Amino acid sequence: MAITRILPRLGFTNLVHISKLSRYVPFDVVGTWKGARVLVDVTTCVGKGGPYLSSAISLAEALRVTLFILFVKPDLKSFALKPVKRGHDPYCSLSDLEMLRD
């Protein structure tokens, strides 16, 4: 859903659903955005933290790429995209959400 409907509308291209290849990777998608490689973690939670986020941030830093969290409501009708940096656990409030339009 995120790979086919949300991320392309936000300008992401060359998307690879990496978590389909291995469940041990701490993010879900590798792609290109504004000409640069990026990593995207997709979640239905309102916040992200813990060891998987820490590993994803470390990998993004080592690869010198941006890590994003794509928050998607469970009903898949709205979303929020946020960049992630070390020391700032990403959180999604209701005011952050954008409606997914068909």
TIRO-2110 file (N, C-alpha, C; in Angstrom, 1 decimal):
// TIRO-2110
0.8, -1.2, 0.0, N, 1, A
0.0, 0.0, 0.0, CA, 1, A
0.9, 1.3, 0.0, C, 1, A
1.8, 1.4, 1.0, N, 2, A
2.6, 2.6, 1.0, CA, 2, A
3.5, 2.7, -0.2, C, 2, A
4.0, 1.6, -0.6, N, 3, A
4.9, 1.6, -1.8, CA, 3, A
4.2, 1.9, -3.1, C, 3, A
3.0, 1.5, -3.2, N, 4, A
2.3, 1.7, -4.5, CA, 4, A
1.4, 2.9, -4.5, C, 4, A
0.9, 3.4, -3.3, N, 5, A
0.0, 4.5, -3.3, CA, 5, A
0.5, 5.8, -2.7, C, 5, A
1.2, 5.7, -1.5, N, 6, A
1.6, 6.9, -0.8, CA, 6, A
3.0, 7.4, -1.3, C, 6, A
4.0, 6.6, -1.2, N, 7, A
5.4, 7.1, -1.5, CA, 7, A
5.5, 7.6, -2.9, C, 7, A
5.0, 7.0, -4.0, N, 8, A
5.1, 7.6, -5.3, CA, 8, A
4.4, 9.0, -5.4, C, 8, A
3.3, 9.2, -4.7, N, 9, A
2.7, 10.5, -4.7, CA, 9, A
3.5, 11.6, -4.1, C, 9, A
4.4, 11.2, -3.2, N, 10, A
5.2, 12.1, -2.5, CA, 10, A
6.5, 12.3, -3.2, C, 10, A
6.7, 11.7, -4.4, N, 11, A
7.9, 12.0, -5.2, CA, 11, A
9.0, 10.9, -5.0, C, 11, A
8.7, 9.8, -4.3, N, 12, A
9.7, 8.7, -4.2, CA, 12, A
9.7, 7.9, -5.4, C, 12, A
10.8, 7.4, -5.8, N, 13, A
11.0, 6.6, -7.0, CA, 13, A
11.9, 5.4, -6.7, C, 13, A
12.1, 4.5, -7.6, N, 14, A
13.0, 3.4, -7.5, CA, 14, A
12.8, 2.7, -6.1, C, 14, A
11.6, 2.4, -5.8, N, 15, A
11.3, 1.8, -4.5, CA, 15, A
11.5, 0.3, -4.5, C, 15, A
12.1, -0.1, -3.4, N, 16, A
12.3, -1.6, -3.2, CA, 16, A
11.8, -1.9, -1.8, C, 16, A
10.9, -2.8, -1.7, N, 17, A
10.3, -3.3, -0.4, CA, 17, A
11.3, -4.2, 0.2, C, 17, A
12.3, -3.7, 0.9, N, 18, A
13.4, -4.5, 1.4, CA, 18, A
13.0, -5.4, 2.6, C, 18, A
12.0, -5.0, 3.4, N, 19, A
11.5, -5.9, 4.5, CA, 19, A
10.8, -7.1, 4.0, C, 19, A
10.5, -7.2, 2.7, N, 20, A
10.0, -8.4, 2.1, CA, 20, A
11.1, -9.4, 1.9, C, 20, A
12.3, -8.9, 1.7, N, 21, A
13.4, -9.8, 1.5, CA, 21, A
14.0, -10.3, 2.8, C, 21, A
13.9, -9.5, 3.9, N, 22, A
14.5, -9.9, 5.2, CA, 22, A
13.7, -9.2, 6.3, C, 22, A
13.2, -10.0, 7.2, N, 23, A
12.5, -9.3, 8.3, CA, 23, A
13.4, -8.8, 9.4, C, 23, A
14.7, -9.0, 9.2, N, 24, A
15.7, -8.5, 10.2, CA, 24, A
16.2, -7.1, 9.8, C, 24, A
15.8, -6.5, 8.7, N, 25, A
16.2, -5.2, 8.3, CA, 25, A
15.3, -4.2, 9.1, C, 25, A
16.0, -3.1, 9.8, N, 26, A
15.2, -2.2, 10.6, CA, 26, A
14.5, -1.1, 9.9, C, 26, A
14.2, -1.3, 8.6, N, 27, A
13.4, -0.3, 7.9, CA, 27, A
12.7, -1.1, 6.8, C, 27, A
11.7, -0.5, 6.1, N, 28, A
10.9, -1.3, 5.1, CA, 28, A
11.2, -1.0, 3.7, C, 28, A
11.7, 0.2, 3.3, N, 29, A
11.8, 0.5, 1.9, CA, 29, A
13.1, 1.3, 1.7, C, 29, A
13.7, 1.0, 0.6, N, 30, A
14.9, 1.8, 0.0, CA, 30, A
14.4, 2.4, -1.2, C, 30, A
14.7, 3.7, -1.4, N, 31, A
14.2, 4.4, -2.6, CA, 31, A
15.0, 5.6, -2.9, C, 31, A
14.5, 6.4, -3.8, N, 32, A
15.1, 7.7, -4.2, CA, 32, A
14.1, 8.8, -4.0, C, 32, A
14.6, 9.9, -3.4, N, 33, A
13.7, 11.1, -3.2, CA, 33, A
14.6, 12.3, -3.5, C, 33, A
14.1, 13.1, -4.4, N, 34, A
14.8, 14.3, -4.8, CA, 34, A
16.3, 14.0, -5.2, C, 34, A
16.4, 12.9, -5.9, N, 35, A
17.7, 12.5, -6.5, CA, 35, A
18.7, 11.9, -5.5, C, 35, A
18.2, 11.6, -4.3, N, 36, A
19.1, 11.0, -3.3, CA, 36, A
18.5, 9.7, -2.8, C, 36, A
19.3, 8.7, -2.4, N, 37, A
18.9, 7.5, -1.9, CA, 37, A
18.3, 7.7, -0.4, C, 37, A
17.3, 7.1, -0.1, N, 38, A
16.7, 7.2, 1.3, CA, 38, A
16.2, 5.9, 1.8, C, 38, A
16.0, 5.8, 3.1, N, 39, A
15.4, 4.7, 3.7, CA, 39, A
14.1, 5.1, 4.3, C, 39, A
13.1, 4.2, 4.3, N, 40, A
11.8, 4.6, 4.9, CA, 40, A
11.3, 3.4, 5.7, C, 40, A
10.9, 3.7, 6.9, N, 41, A
10.2, 2.7, 7.8, CA, 41, A
8.7, 3.1, 7.8, C, 41, A
7.9, 2.1, 7.6, N, 42, A
6.4, 2.3, 7.6, CA, 42, A
5.8, 1.7, 8.8, C, 42, A
5.0, 2.5, 9.5, N, 43, A
4.4, 2.0, 10.7, CA, 43, A
3.0, 2.5, 10.9, C, 43, A
2.2, 1.8, 11.7, N, 44, A
0.8, 2.2, 12.0, CA, 44, A
0.8, 2.7, 13.5, C, 44, A
1.9, 2.8, 14.1, N, 45, A
2.1, 3.3, 15.5, CA, 45, A
2.1, 4.8, 15.4, C, 45, A
1.9, 5.5, 16.6, N, 46, A
2.0, 6.9, 16.7, CA, 46, A
3.4, 7.4, 17.0, C, 46, A
4.2, 6.5, 17.4, N, 47, A
5.6, 6.8, 17.7, CA, 47, A
6.5, 5.7, 17.4, C, 47, A
7.8, 6.0, 17.4, N, 48, A
8.8, 5.0, 17.0, CA, 48, A
10.0, 5.2, 18.0, C, 48, A
10.6, 4.1, 18.4, N, 49, A
11.7, 4.1, 19.3, CA, 49, A
12.3, 2.7, 19.4, C, 49, A
13.2, 2.6, 20.3, N, 50, A
13.8, 1.2, 20.6, CA, 50, A
14.9, 0.8, 19.8, C, 50, A
15.3, -0.4, 19.9, N, 51, A
16.5, -0.9, 19.2, CA, 51, A
16.4, -0.9, 17.7, C, 51, A
15.3, -1.2, 17.1, N, 52, A
15.1, -1.2, 15.7, CA, 52, A
15.3, 0.2, 15.1, C, 52, A
14.8, 1.2, 15.8, N, 53, A
14.9, 2.6, 15.3, CA, 53, A
16.4, 3.0, 15.4, C, 53, A
17.0, 2.6, 16.5, N, 54, A
18.4, 3.0, 16.7, CA, 54, A
19.3, 2.3, 15.6, C, 54, A
19.0, 1.1, 15.3, N, 55, A
19.8, 0.4, 14.2, CA, 55, A
19.5, 1.0, 12.9, C, 55, A
18.3, 1.4, 12.6, N, 56, A
18.0, 2.1, 11.4, CA, 56, A
18.7, 3.4, 11.2, C, 56, A
18.7, 4.2, 12.3, N, 57, A
19.4, 5.5, 12.4, CA, 57, A
20.9, 5.3, 12.1, C, 57, A
21.5, 4.3, 12.8, N, 58, A
22.9, 4.0, 12.6, CA, 58, A
23.2, 3.6, 11.2, C, 58, A
22.4, 2.8, 10.6, N, 59, A
22.6, 2.4, 9.2, CA, 59, A
22.5, 3.6, 8.2, C, 59, A
21.5, 4.4, 8.5, N, 60, A
21.3, 5.6, 7.6, CA, 60, A
22.5, 6.6, 7.8, C, 60, A
23.0, 6.7, 9.0, N, 61, A
24.2, 7.6, 9.2, CA, 61, A
25.4, 7.0, 8.5, C, 61, A
25.6, 5.7, 8.6, N, 62, A
26.8, 5.0, 8.0, CA, 62, A
26.7, 5.1, 6.5, C, 62, A
25.5, 5.0, 5.9, N, 63, A
25.3, 5.1, 4.5, CA, 63, A
25.2, 6.5, 4.0, C, 63, A
25.1, 7.5, 4.9, N, 64, A
24.9, 8.9, 4.6, CA, 64, A
23.7, 9.1, 3.7, C, 64, A
22.6, 8.5, 4.2, N, 65, A
21.3, 8.7, 3.6, CA, 65, A
20.3, 9.2, 4.6, C, 65, A
19.2, 9.7, 4.2, N, 66, A
18.1, 10.2, 5.1, CA, 66, A
17.2, 9.0, 5.4, C, 66, A
16.8, 8.9, 6.7, N, 67, A
15.8, 8.0, 7.1, CA, 67, A
14.5, 8.7, 7.4, C, 67, A
13.4, 8.1, 6.8, N, 68, A
12.1, 8.7, 7.1, CA, 68, A
11.2, 7.6, 7.8, C, 68, A
10.3, 8.1, 8.6, N, 69, A
9.2, 7.3, 9.1, CA, 69, A
7.9, 7.7, 8.4, C, 69, A
7.2, 6.7, 7.8, N, 70, A
5.9, 7.0, 7.2, CA, 70, A
4.9, 6.4, 8.2, C, 70, A
4.2, 7.3, 8.9, N, 71, A
3.1, 6.9, 9.8, CA, 71, A
1.8, 6.8, 8.9, C, 71, A
1.2, 5.6, 9.0, N, 72, A
0.0, 5.4, 8.2, CA, 72, A
-1.1, 4.9, 9.2, C, 72, A
-2.3, 5.6, 9.2, N, 73, A
-3.4, 5.1, 10.0, CA, 73, A
-3.8, 3.7, 9.6, C, 73, A
-4.2, 2.9, 10.6, N, 74, A
-4.6, 1.5, 10.3, CA, 74, A
-5.7, 1.4, 9.2, C, 74, A
-6.6, 2.4, 9.1, N, 75, A
-7.6, 2.3, 8.0, CA, 75, A
-7.0, 2.7, 6.7, C, 75, A
-5.7, 3.1, 6.6, N, 76, A
-5.0, 3.5, 5.4, CA, 76, A
-5.6, 4.7, 4.7, C, 76, A
-6.3, 5.6, 5.4, N, 77, A
-6.8, 6.7, 4.8, CA, 77, A
-6.0, 8.0, 5.0, C, 77, A
-5.1, 8.0, 5.9, N, 78, A
-4.2, 9.2, 6.1, CA, 78, A
-2.8, 8.7, 6.6, C, 78, A
-1.9, 9.7, 6.4, N, 79, A
-0.5, 9.4, 6.7, CA, 79, A
0.3, 10.6, 7.1, C, 79, A
1.5, 10.4, 7.6, N, 80, A
2.4, 11.5, 7.8, CA, 80, A
3.8, 11.0, 7.6, C, 80, A
4.6, 11.8, 6.9, N, 81, A
6.0, 11.4, 6.6, CA, 81, A
6.9, 12.4, 7.4, C, 81, A
7.8, 11.8, 8.2, N, 82, A
8.8, 12.6, 9.0, CA, 82, A
10.2, 12.1, 8.8, C, 82, A
11.1, 13.0, 8.7, N, 83, A
12.6, 12.6, 8.7, CA, 83, A
13.0, 12.3, 10.1, C, 83, A
14.0, 11.4, 10.3, N, 84, A
14.4, 11.0, 11.6, CA, 84, A
15.9, 11.3, 11.8, C, 84, A
16.2, 11.9, 13.0, N, 85, A
17.6, 12.1, 13.3, CA, 85, A
17.8, 11.6, 14.7, C, 85, A
19.1, 11.2, 15.0, N, 86, A
19.5, 10.7, 16.3, CA, 86, A
19.1, 11.7, 17.4, C, 86, A
18.5, 11.2, 18.5, N, 87, A
18.2, 12.0, 19.6, CA, 87, A
16.8, 12.6, 19.5, C, 87, A
16.1, 12.3, 18.4, N, 88, A
14.7, 12.8, 18.3, CA, 88, A
13.8, 11.7, 17.9, C, 88, A
13.2, 11.0, 18.8, N, 89, A
12.3, 9.9, 18.5, CA, 89, A
11.1, 10.5, 17.8, C, 89, A
10.8, 10.0, 16.6, N, 90, A
9.6, 10.5, 15.8, CA, 90, A
8.3, 10.2, 16.5, C, 90, A
7.4, 11.2, 16.4, N, 91, A
6.0, 11.0, 16.9, CA, 91, A
5.1, 11.6, 15.9, C, 91, A
3.9, 11.1, 15.8, N, 92, A
2.9, 11.5, 14.9, CA, 92, A
1.6, 11.9, 15.6, C, 92, A
1.3, 13.2, 15.5, N, 93, A
0.0, 13.6, 16.2, CA, 93, A
-1.1, 13.7, 15.1, C, 93, A
-2.3, 13.8, 15.5, N, 94, A
-3.4, 13.9, 14.6, CA, 94, A
-3.3, 15.1, 13.6, C, 94, A
-2.7, 16.2, 14.1, N, 95, A
-2.6, 17.3, 13.2, CA, 95, A
-1.5, 17.1, 12.2, C, 95, A
-0.7, 16.1, 12.3, N, 96, A
0.4, 15.9, 11.3, CA, 96, A
-0.2, 15.1, 10.1, C, 96, A
-1.3, 14.4, 10.3, N, 97, A
-1.8, 13.5, 9.3, CA, 97, A
-2.4, 14.2, 8.1, C, 97, A
-2.1, 13.7, 6.9, N, 98, A
-2.6, 14.2, 5.6, CA, 98, A
-3.6, 13.1, 5.1, C, 98, A
-4.6, 13.5, 4.5, N, 99, A
-5.6, 12.5, 3.9, CA, 99, A
-5.0, 11.9, 2.6, C, 99, A
-5.2, 10.7, 2.4, N, 100, A
-4.8, 10.0, 1.2, CA, 100, A
-6.0, 10.1, 0.2, C, 100, A
-5.7, 10.8, -0.9, N, 101, A
-6.8, 11.0, -1.9, CA, 101, A
-6.6, 10.1, -3.1, C, 101, A
-7.6, 9.4, -3.5, N, 102, A
-7.5, 8.5, -4.6, CA, 102, A
-7.5, 9.3, -5.9, C, 102, A
END
